[in-house]
């Protein structure tokens, strides 16, 4: 039975510093970049053709203002996504703001009603700066690609993922998680 839904923004918070410093033309240290790739949450990005070294290579190239020299589609997508964050930090902050105040505990009863035999007491919703996947479900974790969060450019507060309201999207994916 689910008792708590935790929102994890650890990697996004670390990336906020990276994006801010890089946009201000500060050099982000290699050890900091390596530490981003070592976050346990980043493992969801890793697989064939993309690993910790890919993260280091891409983020170092951006920080050093070098062109990315890679044939990997995942590396290039990751580079493009991070460059997009640097174009307009105000937009990036509009992406992050609703996530910082996100409280999904109002879904606990609905999720328990959907599957009262769910074996975990806690569900974790993790936002990571991804490359290709929109989301991943792993046991009691919903991992969402941060780059898919779309705030309303006109400042009306509407935030969507895949064209759906953020809360509706997360509810749909959490119902999918408990039904697996």
N, C-alpha and C positions, 0 to 999 in steps of 0.2 A: 504494500500500500504506500502510495506516494505521500510524503509529508512536507516536502520542500522542493522548490525549483530554483536553482542557483544560476545566475547569469555570470559568465566568466569573460572578462574583457582584458585579461592580463597581456596578451600579445598585442592587441590593438593599442593599449596604453603605452607599451614599449615602442610601438611603431610611431605613435604620435610625436614622441621626442625625436625619433629618427627623421620623420618628415619635416618637422619644424626646423631642426638644425640644418638639414640638407637644403631646405628652401632658403635659409639665411646664409648659404654658402659656407657653413661651418663644416669642418672635417669631422665625420663621425668615426670614432676609433674602431679598428678592426675587431678588438675584443668585444665591443658592444654589439657589433653586427653578428659576430659568431654566437653571442649569447641569445640573440633573437632566434637563430636557427636551432638552439638547444632547448627552447621552451618545450615541455612535454606535449603541449597542445599542437605544436607544429608537426608532430608525427603523422597527422591526418593528411598532410600534403605529400608526404614522402612515399615514393614507390619507384617504379621503373622510370628513369629519366629525370627524376627530381628528388633531391635530398638536401641535407644540411649544407653541403658544399654549393649547391645551386643557389640557396638563399644567400650565402656569403658572397658568391660571385656576382649575383644580380645587384644586391644592395651595395656592395663595394664599388661596382661600376657606376652606379647612380651617384653615390657620395663623391667619387673621384671625378665625376663628369666625363666618363669614358663611354664610348659606345659598347654595347653588349656584344660580345663575340661568341655566339652560341647558335647551334643549329636546332636546339631543343625548343619545341613549340611551348612547352610548359615554362621554360626559362623566359622566353620572349613575352609570354602572356603575363608572367609575374613582373617583368620589367615594365611593361606597358601599364599595368594596374598601379604600380608604385609611382611611376612618372605622373599618372593622372592625379594622384593625391597631392603631388607637389605643385600642380598647376594652380590650384585654388584652395588654400588651407581653410578658408572660410567655409567652403563646401564640405571639406573633410570634417570640420567641426560640426557641421549640420548633420553629417552622417553619424557621428559619435554621440551627440547630445541625447537623442532619444534612447540610445542603448544604455547610457549611464543611469537613466531613471527607470529602466524597464523592470517591471515587477510582474511576474507571471504566476504568482501564487493564487490568483483568482481562478486559474485553470485546474487546480488540484482536484476539486470535486468532480469536474467533468472528466478528467483523465482517469480518476479512480473508478468512475461509473462505466467508462469505456472498457476498463480492464482492472477489476478489483483484485486480480491475482498477480499484478505486476510485482516482480520480486524485489525491486529497489525502493528505498525510502526517499531517495533524492534523485532528481533529474538535473543534469547540468546542460545549460545552453551555452555553447562556446562560440565566440566570434573570432575568426582568424582571417588574416589577409591571405586569401587563397589565390589559386590560379584558374583552374577550369571548373571544378565541381561547384554547384550551387549550395549543396548541403550534403552531409554524411551523417548517417545514424550508426552509432556504435554502442550497443548495450543500452545504458542509461544516459547516453550523451547525444545531443543534437549539435552538430558542428556546422556553423553557418559561415559561408564566405562573406566576410565583411564588405568586400568590393561590390556585392550585389545589393547592398542597402542604398536606396535611392530617396533622398529627401526631396520635398517639394521646392523647386527653385524659387517659387514666389513667396516662400516663407509662411505658408498657411499651416505648417505643422504636420502635413500628411507625409508619412514615410512608408515606402513600399519595398517589397522584394518580389521580383518576378511578376510585377503588376498588381500584386495583392497588398492590402494594408498589412503593415508589419505585424500587428497583433493577430490578425486573421491567419497570416502565413505561418507564424510560429505555432498557433493553435493547431493548424492542419498538420504540421510536421510532428508536433508532439503527440497528437492522436495516432499518427503513423508509427511513431516510436513505441508507444505502449501496446500497439496491436501486433507487434512483431514477435 
